[in-house]
Amino acid sequence: MAETLIPSCVQGISSTLSKSWARIRYTPATVKVSVSGRPEKLGFRARSIAMGRRRLRLLASAIASVEVEDDESMSIHSLRLFFALNIGKWNGSFYQFDAHGNMLQSVITKLSVSSYGEDDLISLIQSLYIKQPLSSTLIVGHNSEAEWLEYKIKETNIFTVDKYQQIGFFPTEKAFSLRYQTAGMLETVLRVGVLGEDDIGEESPRNLRVPSRRPSIVCENCLYSLKKDMRVRAFHVMDPKGILEMLLIFVEQRGDATPSISSLFSSVVPEKITPFLGKWKGHSITKRTGVYGATIEEAETVTLLDLHGNGQLIQGVTSTCSASASESKVHWCGTLSDNLITFDGGFQVTLLPGGMYMGCPADIGKSVAELQSFHLEFCWMESPDTRQRLIRTYDKDGLAVSSTYILETKA
């Protein structure tokens, strides 16, 4: 159902586009390797071309001195911008929701972020502090002040953001998507913040739902406030079969204040769906995955969402690509049950407090089995007339190939 939320001009992106192609240019003295988003013709003389791809790879790996052209310097620049966006001391609140939007847990957190190193060796270091609850076995008269546990997050550098986290970064819009191989950090927040010292290490604690040890997908989509020095980091956690297991959210603010999810949306409404109804006009930017990721396409979008009395939702999306001026229109139906919207085609949206929703396929395993691309979405409506959306797109093999940022206003 990728076509419902993403401009048609960027649908069906091959996984090969998410990887940087190397082109090797031969000169008598050196071999230069440069990186681009698409394969280029190799600059060898006709006799050199006959060596074939295998010999080219051997030749490239054998060269001790490799010079990287402007694309890499641009990637280091993007990495520095990403670091600058994250550096600081963040006070936060962490929330766990089930697939139906029911809040399960909340935890108070602090995040300290800094960097070290120079040039392409620069790294981001993060320490997450989790507030522990008082132990149920606390001895009378013992110090009852809450304690904080420090969790050191693995360093981030030019290698990790490209190969492991497969970053999708929008520096001007202040938004990014990341991939995680496990949900270890999220599980630690839940165990420490809910069980504290009472945690005896059970794989499935009695009163706590923890993520699978081998999730099929852990995706972070982060959007920054358009008004304050605040951000929301939203995590989809899919179980080993590709079914949504839980939704996890950090609401964080730089400085002394500790934000809460209830303070994110400036309007009080009886139903979570109400603010999203109506006509929305916006602009989308789609980029390839990776720190080298270039913009694939930009488009103008118009989204119309209507709710009928029987709980049926009708949504139409029109997108016009900036480059080709080609227009596409998509129309589909869904049903609303409490906080869960289920669209035809197997895409579901969970409505959350704070003017937010998160969307994903009902069964990713089925999408992959049927060789269909799919996407995960996070939307934050900070005010009644403005919202941001971040969409992470995967190809038919389950590889993250692009990210799309959309800023919309209510018409």
C-alpha positions in Angstrom: 0.0 0.0 0.0 3.0 2.3 -0.5 1.2 4.2 -3.2 -1.3 5.6 -0.7 1.1 7.8 1.2 4.1 8.4 -1.1 4.2 10.4 -4.4 3.9 8.0 -7.3 7.1 9.4 -8.9 9.2 7.7 -6.1 7.3 4.4 -5.8 9.0 1.2 -6.6 12.5 2.4 -5.8 14.9 -0.5 -6.2 17.1 -1.5 -3.2 20.1 -1.0 -5.4 19.4 2.8 -5.2 19.8 2.7 -1.4 23.4 1.6 -1.8 26.2 3.8 -3.0 27.6 2.8 -6.4 31.3 3.1 -6.8 32.8 4.3 -10.1 36.5 3.9 -10.6 38.5 6.2 -12.8 41.9 5.1 -14.0 44.9 7.4 -14.4 48.5 6.5 -14.8 49.3 7.5 -11.2 46.2 6.7 -9.1 42.8 5.1 -9.0 40.1 7.4 -7.6 36.9 6.0 -6.1 33.9 8.3 -6.0 30.4 7.6 -4.8 27.2 8.5 -6.4 23.6 7.5 -6.2 23.5 5.8 -9.6 25.9 3.6 -11.7 28.1 5.6 -14.0 30.2 4.6 -17.0 33.6 3.5 -16.0 36.3 5.8 -17.3 38.7 3.1 -18.5 40.1 2.8 -22.0 38.4 0.1 -24.1 41.2 -2.3 -23.3 40.7 -1.8 -19.6 37.0 -2.4 -19.8 37.6 -6.0 -20.9 39.1 -6.8 -17.5 35.5 -7.1 -16.3 33.9 -6.3 -12.9 35.8 -8.9 -11.0 39.2 -7.6 -11.9 38.0 -4.1 -11.3 37.1 -5.0 -7.7 40.4 -6.7 -7.2 42.2 -3.7 -8.6 40.3 -1.2 -6.4 40.9 -3.2 -3.3 44.6 -3.6 -4.0 45.2 0.2 -4.3 46.6 1.4 -1.0 46.0 5.1 -1.7 42.4 5.9 -2.3 41.1 9.4 -2.8 37.4 10.1 -2.2 35.7 12.9 -4.1 33.2 15.5 -3.1 30.4 13.1 -2.2 32.3 11.8 0.8 33.1 15.3 2.0 29.4 16.1 1.7 28.6 13.0 3.7 30.9 14.2 6.5 29.2 17.6 6.4 25.8 15.9 6.7 27.0 13.8 9.6 28.2 16.9 11.4 24.8 18.5 10.9 23.2 15.3 12.3 25.4 15.4 15.3 24.7 19.1 15.9 21.0 18.4 15.8 21.3 15.8 18.5 24.0 17.2 20.9 22.8 18.6 24.2 21.0 17.5 27.4 17.5 16.3 26.8 14.8 15.8 29.5 12.3 13.3 28.4 9.2 11.1 28.9 9.1 7.6 27.4 5.8 5.9 26.6 4.8 2.4 25.6 1.6 1.7 23.6 0.1 -1.4 22.2 -1.1 -1.7 18.6 -4.5 -0.3 19.5 -3.1 2.9 21.0 -3.6 1.9 24.7 -0.8 3.3 26.9 0.9 0.6 28.8 3.8 2.3 30.6 5.5 5.7 31.0 9.1 6.4 32.3 11.1 9.5 33.0 14.4 9.7 31.1 17.3 12.1 30.5 19.7 11.9 27.5 23.2 13.4 27.4 24.7 13.7 23.9 28.1 14.9 22.9 30.8 14.2 20.2 34.5 13.8 19.9 37.1 13.3 17.2 37.9 15.2 14.0 37.2 15.0 10.3 35.9 11.6 9.2 36.7 10.1 12.6 34.1 12.1 14.5 31.7 10.1 16.7 28.6 10.7 18.7 28.3 9.4 22.2 25.0 9.1 24.1 24.2 8.3 27.7 20.6 7.6 28.6 19.6 8.0 32.2 16.5 6.1 33.3 14.6 6.9 36.5 14.0 3.8 38.6 10.9 3.2 40.7 11.2 2.6 44.4 11.7 -1.1 45.2 8.7 -3.0 46.6 11.1 -4.5 49.2 12.3 -1.1 50.4 13.3 -1.3 54.1 11.5 1.2 56.4 13.9 4.1 57.2 16.1 3.4 54.1 16.8 6.3 51.7 13.6 6.4 49.6 15.0 8.8 46.9 14.6 7.5 43.4 17.8 6.4 41.6 18.8 6.8 38.0 20.5 4.1 35.9 22.9 5.0 33.1 22.7 3.2 29.8 25.4 3.9 27.3 24.2 3.8 23.7 26.6 2.5 21.1 28.7 5.2 19.4 27.5 6.6 16.1 29.9 7.4 13.3 30.2 7.6 9.5 30.3 3.8 9.3 27.4 2.9 11.7 24.9 5.4 10.3 25.4 4.1 6.8 25.8 0.4 7.2 23.8 -0.4 10.3 21.4 2.4 11.1 20.7 3.2 7.4 20.0 6.8 8.1 17.4 8.9 6.3 18.3 12.5 7.2 16.7 15.9 6.5 18.9 18.6 7.9 16.9 21.6 6.9 13.6 20.0 8.0 15.2 18.6 11.2 14.0 15.0 10.8 15.6 11.6 10.5 14.9 7.9 10.3 17.1 5.2 11.8 17.3 1.4 11.8 18.1 -0.7 14.9 19.2 -4.3 14.8 17.7 -5.1 18.2 15.3 -3.5 20.7 17.8 -3.8 23.5 17.8 -0.1 24.4 14.0 0.0 24.5 13.8 -3.1 26.6 16.3 -1.7 29.1 14.2 1.5 29.5 11.1 -0.6 30.2 12.8 -3.0 32.6 14.7 -0.3 34.5 11.9 2.3 34.4 9.1 0.0 35.4 10.6 -2.9 37.4 13.8 -1.2 38.7 15.6 -3.3 41.3 12.7 -5.7 41.4 13.6 -7.1 38.0 14.8 -10.7 38.4 15.7 -11.1 34.7 12.6 -13.0 33.6 12.3 -13.2 29.8 8.6 -12.4 30.0 8.0 -10.4 33.2 4.5 -10.8 34.7 3.4 -7.2 34.6 5.5 -5.9 31.8 5.4 -6.4 28.0 8.9 -6.3 26.6 10.0 -6.4 22.9 11.0 -9.6 21.2 14.7 -10.5 21.4 14.7 -10.9 17.6 12.4 -8.4 16.1 12.0 -8.3 12.4 12.1 -4.5 12.3 12.9 -1.7 14.8 12.5 1.7 13.1 12.9 5.1 14.7 11.3 8.2 13.1 12.2 11.5 14.7 10.5 14.8 14.1 11.5 18.2 15.7 9.1 20.8 16.9 8.5 23.7 14.6 8.1 26.0 17.6 10.3 24.8 20.5 13.6 23.1 21.1 11.7 19.8 21.4 11.4 16.6 19.5 9.5 13.3 19.4 11.2 10.0 18.6 8.8 7.3 17.6 9.7 3.6 17.4 7.9 0.8 15.5 8.8 -2.7 16.9 7.6 -5.6 14.7 7.8 -9.1 16.0 9.7 -11.9 14.2 6.7 -12.7 12.1 6.3 -9.0 10.9 3.3 -8.2 13.1 3.3 -4.9 15.1 4.3 -5.7 18.6 4.4 -2.3 20.2 4.8 1.5 19.7 7.3 3.4 21.8 7.8 7.2 22.0 10.3 9.5 23.5 9.1 13.1 24.0 12.2 15.2 24.7 13.2 18.8 25.2 16.6 20.5 25.6 16.9 22.4 28.8 15.4 22.0 32.3 11.7 21.4 31.4 10.4 17.8 31.1 7.7 17.6 28.4 4.8 15.2 28.5 2.8 13.7 25.7 -0.4 15.4 26.8 1.2 18.8 26.3 2.2 18.2 22.6 -1.1 19.2 20.9 -2.5 22.7 21.5 -6.2 21.8 21.0 -8.6 19.7 23.1 -10.8 17.4 21.0 -13.2 14.7 22.0 -11.9 12.1 19.5 -8.3 11.6 18.4 -9.3 11.3 14.7 -11.1 14.7 14.6 -7.9 16.9 14.1 -6.8 14.8 11.1 -10.1 15.1 9.2 -10.4 17.6 6.3 -8.1 18.8 3.5 -4.4 19.1 3.9 -1.9 20.6 1.4 1.8 20.0 1.6 5.2 19.5 0.1 7.2 16.2 0.2 10.9 15.4 -0.1 12.1 11.9 -0.6 15.7 10.9 -0.1 17.7 7.7 -0.6 18.7 5.8 2.5 22.2 6.5 3.8 24.4 9.4 4.8 25.2 9.8 1.1 21.5 9.9 0.3 20.5 12.4 -2.3 17.0 13.8 -3.0 15.1 11.5 -5.3 12.1 13.7 -5.8 10.0 16.5 -4.5 6.2 16.7 -4.9 3.2 18.8 -4.0 0.5 16.8 -2.1 -3.1 17.2 -1.3 -4.8 14.8 1.2 -8.5 14.7 1.9 -9.8 12.6 4.8 -13.6 12.2 5.5 -15.3 10.2 8.3 -18.8 8.8 7.6 -21.4 8.1 10.3 -20.9 4.4 10.1 -17.2 4.7 11.1 -16.0 4.4 7.5 -13.1 6.6 6.5 -12.6 7.8 2.9 -9.2 9.2 2.0 -7.9 10.6 -1.3 -4.3 11.6 -2.1 -3.2 13.7 -5.1 0.5 14.1 -5.7 2.2 16.2 -8.3 5.9 15.6 -8.9 8.0 18.8 -9.1 10.3 17.6 -11.9 8.0 15.9 -14.3 4.7 17.6 -13.3 3.1 14.2 -13.5 0.0 13.8 -11.3 -1.3 10.7 -9.5 -4.5 10.2 -7.6 -5.2 7.4 -5.1 -8.5 6.7 -3.3 -9.2 4.1 -0.7 -11.4 3.3 2.3 -10.9 2.3 5.9 -12.7 1.6 9.1 -12.2 3.2 12.5 -12.5 1.2 15.7 -11.5 3.1 18.8 -8.0 4.3 18.1 -7.2 1.9 15.2 -7.8 2.6 11.5 -7.7 -0.4 9.2 -7.4 0.5 5.5 -8.2 -1.7 2.5 -5.0 -3.4 1.4 -3.8 -4.2 4.9 -2.4 -0.9 6.2 -3.2 0.1 9.7 -2.9 3.4 11.6 -2.8 3.8 15.4 -4.1 7.1 16.8 -2.0 8.3 19.8 -2.3 11.1 22.3 -0.6 14.4 21.6 -1.8 14.8 18.0 0.1 11.8 16.7 -0.4 8.6 14.8 1.8 5.8 13.6 1.1 3.6 10.6 2.4 0.3 9.3 1.3 -2.9 7.4 -0.9 -5.2 9.4 1.4 -8.1 8.3 4.9 -7.2 6.9 5.6 -10.9 6.5 2.8 -11.1 4.0 4.1 -8.1 2.1 7.5 -9.6 1.7 6.1 -13.0 0.7 4.1 -11.3 -2.0 7.1 -9.3 -3.2 5.5 -6.0 -2.3 7.2 -2.9 -1.0 5.9 -1.4 2.3 6.3 1.6 4.6 6.2 2.8 8.2 4.8 6.2 9.0 4.9 8.7 11.9 2.8 11.8 12.0 2.9 14.7 14.5 0.3 17.4 14.4 1.8 20.1 16.7 -1.0 22.6 16.1 -4.5 22.3 14.6 -3.4 23.6 11.2 0.1 22.1 10.8 1.5 18.6 10.8 4.7 16.8 9.9 5.0 13.3 8.6 8.0 11.0 8.2 7.7 7.8 6.1 10.3 5.0 5.9 10.0 2.9 2.7 11.2 -0.7 2.3 11.5 -2.7 -0.8 10.1 -6.2 -1.5 13.1 -7.7 0.3 12.5 -5.7 3.5 15.5 -3.3 2.9 15.1 0.4 3.8 15.5 2.2 0.5 14.2 5.8 1.2 12.7 8.2 3.6 10.0 10.9 2.9 9.4 14.0 4.8 6.1 15.9 4.4 5.1 19.2 5.9 1.4 20.0 5.5 -1.1 22.7 6.5 -4.8 22.5 6.7 -6.7 24.1 3.8 
